[in-house]
Amino acid sequence: MALFLTLTTVNAGAENWPDGTKIDSWFANTSKVDVNTLGKQYVITDYGVSTDSTIVQTAAIQAVIDKASENGGGVIVIPRGTFITGSLFFKPKTHLHLVEGAKLKGSDRITNFKILETRIEGETCPYFAAVINADHVDGFTITGKGTIDGNGYNYWDEFWIRRKWNRQCTNKDAQRPRLVYISNCSNVTVQDVHLINSPFWTNHVYNSDHVRYLDCYIYAPTSGVKAPSSDAIDIDKCHDFLVDGCYMNVNDDAVVLKGGKGTYADTMSVNGPVERVIIQNCQYDTVHGMLTLGSESLHDRNIILRNCNSRNANRVLWLKMRPDTPQQYEYVTVEGITGKAKSFLVIRPWTQFFKPLKRDDMPESFCRHITIRNVNMDCDNFFDVGTSDKYDLCDFTFENINVTDKKLAFDPNMIPETKVKNVVINNVKH
């Protein structure tokens, strides 16, 4: 069985979304941003930032960002070397560029990160800022072949110690910053950079649109002292989002769709749907889920995962269903997937830290119009699906599937209106 895929960029301009509407030509543009077109370049060491890699220089680096903003914008350039910082806040018309050999390294002390009103785990509440923050910065870019290193070891170590003391310890109980938080932005590009060792979520994008992640390397350790909840890319209440050519290895889910949680989450304006997302041409090593809808999703529609390879994913498509939240997942297509995975399709109730309330007009939760096709993989369990009176499953399509499967649990009769065409499991056609 073929375990690797030749990754090619598809011309999205001539295609349709799973619901039949046309994919906008924007998704076909995987060209890189030329940093030389973004304005004056401010090399931080030319503006008072020390080359001493042992001191925290949050104020000095922020002063360079502020100076660029006051002068009409520009590119904050991190030169070769290591520069330690707490939370940095980019402003309109400012950008971040890390040259090859540059490392912007997060402080390992939470005191160096501001507490402010932000978005975390499907809620808007006071929490710690990330290392890199961009709010209302349309056109924001992070470029270059350098590294943003979250320096997460001490945060991870403390988290696991807390878990030993209290098995119900939540992510918020163990105070940790994210690596990159982008909010309320349009036309964002993050390209070529190494985003590693995040204390918490690696990239979190909220209430933004037309966002591109191109050829990024996203890593957090999955052995030894593991990096808890180090999701690669969290897409939270966003639309028009492209992830192309990225490498992901994290100790949680890779690309995760979020939008809110709770029994009345759909009535709150801070929450919302995720629509029109393409993840393509990516390489996954160890991740919990290649594409995960939930655990903090409301309505996800027109989502495509395609032309990707997994070396060691726990799951390919994971639909987490919270009994306390109205969740509607529809028009999702997964195609052109190769490699190895423990499970391919997983649909199960998700009950970690949930709080159901009584609501007489609770909207129906469902998964429908889900298509899985052109798959060639080795799996332990291709079809890990559980039904529930809390959600409905309907109208799945399995087409051109060739997998090995130790569990042999494939049962399309569990899902009404399921279509099966050319499905081969352990050399037996279904």
C-alpha positions in Angstrom: 0.0 0.0 0.0 1.3 3.4 -0.9 2.1 5.5 2.2 3.2 8.7 0.6 1.5 11.2 -1.6 3.0 13.6 -4.2 1.7 16.9 -3.0 0.3 19.2 -5.7 -1.5 22.5 -5.4 -5.0 22.2 -7.0 -6.5 25.1 -9.0 -9.3 25.9 -6.6 -10.7 28.5 -8.9 -12.4 25.9 -11.1 -13.9 23.9 -8.2 -16.9 23.8 -6.0 -17.4 23.6 -2.3 -19.1 20.4 -0.9 -22.5 22.2 -1.0 -22.0 22.9 -4.7 -21.2 26.6 -4.5 -18.2 27.8 -6.4 -14.8 28.1 -4.6 -13.6 31.7 -4.9 -10.3 32.2 -6.9 -8.7 33.5 -3.7 -8.1 29.9 -2.6 -5.9 29.3 -5.7 -3.4 31.9 -4.7 -0.5 30.2 -2.8 2.0 32.8 -3.9 4.3 34.1 -1.1 4.3 37.6 0.2 7.4 39.6 -0.8 8.5 41.2 2.5 10.2 44.0 0.5 6.8 45.3 -0.6 5.6 45.8 3.0 7.4 49.1 3.8 10.4 50.1 5.8 12.2 47.4 7.6 13.1 47.9 11.3 15.8 45.5 12.4 15.3 45.4 16.1 19.0 45.5 17.0 19.3 48.9 15.2 16.7 50.3 17.7 18.0 49.4 21.1 17.3 45.7 21.4 20.3 43.8 22.8 21.9 40.8 21.3 22.1 39.3 24.8 20.1 36.0 24.6 19.6 35.7 28.3 17.5 38.7 29.1 13.8 39.4 28.6 13.4 42.3 26.2 9.6 42.7 25.8 9.6 46.5 26.3 12.5 47.1 23.9 11.0 45.0 21.1 7.5 46.5 21.7 9.1 50.0 21.4 10.3 49.1 17.9 6.8 47.9 16.9 5.4 51.2 18.3 7.9 53.3 16.5 7.1 51.6 13.2 3.4 52.2 13.8 4.0 55.9 14.6 5.9 56.2 11.3 3.1 54.7 9.2 3.9 51.0 9.5 6.7 48.7 8.4 8.3 45.3 9.0 9.8 44.3 12.4 12.8 42.3 11.5 14.3 39.7 13.9 17.9 39.2 12.9 20.1 36.1 13.5 20.3 35.3 17.2 17.9 34.6 20.1 15.7 37.3 21.6 13.5 36.5 24.7 10.2 38.3 25.0 6.9 38.3 26.8 3.7 39.4 25.0 4.1 41.6 21.9 1.3 43.5 20.3 1.4 44.3 16.6 -0.4 47.3 15.3 -2.1 48.3 12.0 0.3 48.2 9.0 3.1 46.5 11.0 4.4 43.0 10.1 6.9 40.5 11.5 9.8 39.0 9.6 12.3 36.5 11.0 15.4 35.9 9.0 16.9 32.4 8.8 18.7 31.8 12.0 16.6 34.2 14.0 14.7 33.0 17.1 12.1 35.0 18.9 11.8 33.0 22.2 8.9 33.3 24.6 9.7 33.9 28.3 9.1 30.8 30.5 7.6 33.0 33.3 3.9 33.8 33.0 4.4 37.2 34.7 5.8 38.4 31.4 2.5 38.0 29.7 -0.4 40.5 30.0 -3.8 39.5 31.2 -6.5 41.0 29.0 -9.9 40.3 27.5 -9.3 37.6 24.9 -10.7 34.4 23.4 -9.9 31.0 24.9 -11.5 27.6 24.7 -14.7 28.8 23.1 -15.2 31.7 25.6 -14.4 35.4 25.7 -12.8 36.1 29.0 -9.8 37.5 30.8 -6.7 35.4 30.0 -3.0 35.7 29.1 -1.9 37.3 25.9 0.1 35.2 23.5 3.7 35.7 22.5 2.6 37.3 19.2 -0.7 39.2 19.2 -2.3 41.0 16.3 -5.8 42.4 16.8 -7.5 44.5 14.1 -4.3 44.4 12.0 -5.6 43.9 8.4 -3.0 42.6 6.0 -0.8 41.3 8.9 2.0 39.0 7.8 4.5 36.8 9.6 7.3 35.8 7.1 10.8 34.4 7.0 12.5 31.1 7.7 13.3 31.9 11.3 11.7 30.5 14.4 9.1 31.6 17.0 9.9 29.3 20.0 7.4 29.2 22.8 10.0 27.9 25.3 7.3 25.7 26.7 9.1 23.1 28.8 8.5 24.6 32.2 4.9 25.3 31.4 4.3 21.7 30.3 6.2 20.3 33.3 4.0 22.4 35.7 0.8 21.3 33.9 1.6 17.6 34.3 2.5 18.2 38.0 -0.9 19.9 38.5 -2.6 17.0 36.8 -1.0 14.6 39.3 -2.3 16.7 42.1 -5.7 17.3 40.6 -7.0 15.1 37.8 -9.6 17.7 36.9 -7.0 20.4 36.3 -8.1 22.3 33.2 -6.0 24.3 30.7 -6.9 27.5 32.4 -5.8 26.2 35.8 -2.3 25.7 34.4 -1.5 29.3 33.3 0.1 29.2 29.9 0.4 31.6 27.0 -0.4 30.7 23.4 2.3 31.2 20.7 0.4 33.3 18.1 -3.0 34.9 18.5 -4.6 36.7 15.5 -8.0 38.3 16.0 -10.4 40.5 14.1 -8.2 40.6 11.0 -8.6 40.3 7.3 -6.0 39.2 4.6 -3.5 37.6 6.9 -0.5 35.5 5.7 1.8 33.4 7.8 4.5 31.7 5.7 7.7 29.7 5.9 8.2 30.2 9.6 9.0 27.6 12.3 6.4 27.8 15.1 7.6 25.5 17.9 7.3 24.5 21.5 4.2 26.5 22.3 3.2 26.4 26.0 -0.4 26.1 25.0 -2.2 26.4 21.6 0.3 27.2 18.8 -1.8 29.3 16.5 -5.2 30.7 17.4 -7.1 32.7 14.8 -10.4 34.3 15.9 -13.1 36.2 14.1 -10.9 36.7 11.0 -11.2 36.0 7.3 -9.0 35.4 4.3 -6.2 33.9 6.3 -3.4 31.8 4.7 -0.8 29.5 6.4 1.7 28.6 3.8 4.6 26.1 4.2 4.9 26.5 7.9 6.6 24.1 10.3 4.5 23.6 13.4 6.0 21.4 16.2 5.6 20.6 19.8 7.0 17.4 21.5 4.8 14.3 21.7 7.2 12.2 23.8 9.2 12.8 27.0 7.6 15.8 28.6 4.7 16.2 26.2 3.3 19.6 25.3 -0.4 19.5 26.5 -3.0 21.2 24.3 -0.4 22.4 21.8 -3.0 22.5 18.9 -1.3 23.4 15.6 -3.9 25.8 14.2 -7.2 26.7 15.9 -9.7 28.3 13.6 -12.3 30.1 15.7 -15.3 31.9 14.2 -13.6 32.5 10.9 -14.3 32.2 7.2 -12.2 31.8 4.1 -9.1 30.1 5.5 -6.3 28.2 3.6 -3.7 25.9 5.1 -1.3 24.8 2.4 2.0 22.8 2.5 2.4 22.8 6.3 4.1 20.3 8.5 2.4 19.5 11.8 3.5 17.5 14.9 1.8 18.5 18.1 0.6 16.8 21.3 -3.1 17.5 20.5 -5.2 18.1 17.4 -3.7 19.7 14.3 -6.3 21.9 12.5 -9.2 22.5 14.8 -12.5 24.3 14.1 -13.9 26.3 17.0 -16.7 28.8 17.5 -18.1 28.6 21.0 -19.4 26.2 23.6 -22.2 25.9 26.1 -26.0 25.3 25.9 -26.7 28.9 24.8 -23.5 29.4 22.8 -25.4 30.0 19.6 -27.2 33.0 21.0 -24.0 34.9 21.8 -22.5 37.3 19.2 -18.9 36.6 20.3 -19.5 33.0 19.0 -20.1 31.9 15.4 -19.6 29.6 12.5 -16.5 28.4 10.7 -17.0 28.4 6.9 -15.0 27.8 3.8 -11.8 26.2 4.9 -9.3 24.3 2.8 -6.4 22.3 4.3 -4.3 20.8 1.6 -0.8 19.4 0.7 0.2 19.0 4.3 2.4 16.4 6.1 1.4 15.1 9.6 3.5 13.2 12.0 2.0 12.6 15.5 -1.2 14.5 16.1 -4.5 13.6 17.9 -6.6 14.6 14.9 -5.6 15.8 11.4 -8.9 17.7 11.1 -11.1 18.1 14.2 -14.5 19.7 14.4 -15.0 20.6 18.1 -14.9 20.4 21.0 -15.9 24.0 20.9 -17.7 24.2 17.5 -21.1 25.5 16.7 -21.7 25.4 12.9 -19.0 24.3 10.5 -19.8 24.3 6.8 -17.9 23.8 3.6 -14.7 22.3 5.0 -12.1 20.4 2.8 -9.1 18.3 3.8 -7.3 17.0 0.8 -4.0 15.7 -0.6 -2.4 15.1 2.8 -0.2 12.4 4.2 -0.1 11.0 7.7 2.8 9.2 9.3 1.3 8.8 12.7 -2.0 10.6 13.3 -4.3 9.2 15.9 -7.3 10.2 13.8 -7.9 11.7 10.4 -11.4 13.2 10.7 -12.7 13.7 14.3 -16.2 15.0 14.9 -16.5 15.8 18.6 -20.1 16.1 19.8 -20.7 18.0 23.0 -24.0 17.1 24.7 -24.2 20.6 26.2 -23.7 22.5 23.0 -25.8 22.8 19.7 -23.3 21.6 17.0 -24.0 21.3 13.3 -21.3 19.9 11.0 -22.2 19.8 7.3 -20.6 19.7 3.9 -17.3 18.3 4.9 -15.0 16.5 2.4 -11.9 14.5 3.1 -10.1 13.2 0.1 -6.7 12.2 -1.2 -5.4 11.0 2.2 -2.5 8.5 2.4 -0.3 7.0 5.1 -1.0 5.6 8.5 -3.5 6.4 11.2 -4.9 4.7 14.3 -8.5 5.7 13.4 -9.8 7.4 10.2 -13.3 8.6 11.0 -14.2 9.2 14.7 -17.6 10.4 15.8 -18.2 10.3 19.6 -19.7 12.3 22.4 -17.3 14.7 23.9 -17.8 15.2 27.6 -14.6 16.7 29.0 -15.3 19.6 31.3 -18.9 20.1 29.9 -21.8 21.7 31.7 -25.3 21.0 30.3 -28.1 23.3 31.1 -31.8 23.0 30.6 -33.0 24.6 27.4 -36.4 23.9 25.9 -35.5 25.2 22.4 -32.1 23.5 22.1 -31.2 23.3 18.4 -30.6 19.9 16.9 -27.0 18.7 16.7 -26.0 16.8 13.6 -23.3 15.7 11.1 -24.5 15.5 7.5 -23.2 15.6 4.0 -19.8 14.2 5.0 -17.8 12.8 2.1 -14.7 10.6 2.4 -13.1 9.5 -0.9 -9.8 8.6 -2.6 -8.2 7.2 0.5 -5.3 4.8 0.6 -4.2 4.1 4.2 -3.2 1.6 6.9 -5.6 2.0 9.9 -6.3 0.3 13.2 -9.9 1.4 13.1 -11.3 3.0 9.9 -14.8 3.5 11.2 -15.0 4.5 14.9 -18.5 5.8 15.0 -21.0 6.0 17.9 -24.6 7.0 17.7 -26.4 9.0 20.4 -29.8 10.5 21.1 -28.0 13.9 21.4 -27.1 14.1 17.7 -28.1 12.8 14.3 -25.9 11.4 11.5 -27.1 11.5 7.9 -25.9 11.4 4.3 -22.3 10.2 4.4 -20.5 9.1 1.3 -17.6 6.6 1.2 -16.0 6.4 -2.3 -12.8 4.9 -3.7 -11.4 3.7 -0.3 -8.6 1.2 0.0 -7.5 0.6 3.6 -6.2 -2.0 5.9 -8.3 -2.1 9.1 -7.7 -4.2 12.2 -11.0 -3.4 13.9 -13.3 -4.2 10.9 -16.1 -2.1 12.3 -17.3 -0.5 9.1 -21.1 -0.4 9.1 -22.6 2.1 6.8 -26.1 1.0 7.9 -25.5 3.0 11.2 -25.8 6.2 9.3 -29.0 6.9 7.3 -28.7 7.7 3.6 -25.1 6.6 3.4 -23.6 5.9 0.0 -20.8 3.3 -0.5 -18.9 3.0 -3.8 -15.7 1.1 -4.4 -14.8 0.6 -0.8 -12.1 -2.0 -0.2 -11.1 -3.0 3.3 -8.4 -5.7 3.8 -8.8 -6.5 0.1 -12.5 -7.2 0.5 -14.9 -5.0 -1.5 -17.9 -3.5 0.3 
